[in-house]
Amino acid sequence: MAKPLIVEIPHELGRDEARRRIETGVEQGRALLGKSGVTIGNLAWTGDRLDFALSALTQSVDGQIDVGQDSVRVEVRLPLLLALFAEKIRKSLGKEGNLLLTKK
């Protein structure tokens, strides 16, 4: 495994609302990813931490999402092959995370 990819996403929602939005987003993402050949092996909440694992095209990815009062920390451990795309993945996580956690 390469060095973990870490993205910090600030928000102004409070912990409970941020977690609710992440839970909803994860379920929507799960439905979409399943149709594209991605297998989700683990999604487990422990307090305000979501541990996850998924695989696609023989590549496995795992990590966690920690929901805080004013930020969300996403840590993803990528295999070496996917680590080549780490910056693109980081930008995408930041963009999608900001959309999910923007006040509406």
C-alpha positions in Angstrom: 0.0 0.0 0.0 1.1 3.5 -0.8 1.0 6.4 1.7 -2.6 7.1 2.7 -4.5 9.9 0.9 -6.0 12.3 3.4 -8.6 14.9 2.6 -9.9 17.4 5.2 -13.3 18.9 4.4 -14.5 21.8 6.5 -18.2 22.3 7.1 -20.6 24.4 9.2 -23.3 21.8 9.7 -22.4 20.4 13.1 -21.5 16.7 13.7 -25.0 15.2 13.6 -26.1 16.9 10.3 -22.7 16.1 8.6 -23.0 12.5 9.6 -26.6 12.3 8.4 -25.5 13.7 5.0 -22.6 11.3 4.7 -24.9 8.3 5.6 -27.3 9.4 2.9 -24.5 10.0 0.4 -22.9 6.7 1.1 -26.1 4.8 0.5 -26.7 6.7 -2.8 -23.1 6.0 -3.8 -23.4 2.3 -2.9 -26.3 2.0 -5.3 -24.4 3.7 -8.1 -21.1 1.9 -7.5 -22.8 -1.5 -7.5 -24.0 -0.9 -11.0 -20.5 -0.1 -12.2 -18.8 -3.3 -11.0 -17.5 -2.0 -7.7 -17.9 -4.4 -4.8 -18.4 -2.8 -1.3 -16.9 -5.2 1.2 -17.4 -3.2 4.4 -19.3 -0.2 5.6 -19.4 0.0 9.4 -20.0 3.0 11.7 -18.3 3.1 15.1 -19.4 6.3 16.8 -18.6 9.0 14.3 -16.2 7.0 12.2 -17.2 5.1 9.1 -14.8 2.3 8.1 -15.1 1.2 4.5 -13.5 -1.2 2.0 -14.3 -1.7 -1.7 -12.8 -3.4 -4.7 -12.9 -3.0 -8.4 -10.9 -4.6 -11.2 -8.8 -6.6 -8.7 -7.8 -3.5 -6.8 -8.8 -3.1 -3.1 -9.2 0.2 -1.3 -10.0 0.8 2.3 -10.1 3.7 4.7 -12.2 5.7 7.1 -14.3 8.8 7.3 -14.1 10.7 10.7 -17.0 13.2 11.2 -16.1 16.1 13.4 -18.0 19.1 14.6 -16.6 21.4 11.9 -14.7 19.1 9.5 -14.7 15.7 8.0 -11.4 13.8 7.6 -11.3 11.2 4.8 -8.4 8.7 4.8 -8.0 6.3 1.9 -5.4 3.7 1.5 -4.8 3.1 -2.2 -2.9 0.2 -3.8 0.2 1.3 -5.7 -1.6 1.2 -9.1 -4.3 3.6 -7.9 -1.8 5.7 -6.0 -0.7 7.0 -9.4 -4.1 8.8 -9.6 -3.9 10.1 -6.0 -4.1 13.8 -6.8 -7.0 13.3 -9.1 -8.8 11.2 -6.5 -8.0 13.9 -3.8 -9.5 16.7 -5.9 -12.6 14.6 -6.6 -13.1 13.7 -2.9 -12.7 17.3 -2.0 -15.1 18.6 -4.6 -17.8 16.0 -3.9 -17.4 16.2 -0.2 -17.8 20.0 -0.3 -21.0 19.6 -2.4 -22.3 17.1 0.1 -21.5 19.2 3.2 -22.5 22.7 1.9 -25.4 24.2 3.7 -28.7 24.1 1.8 
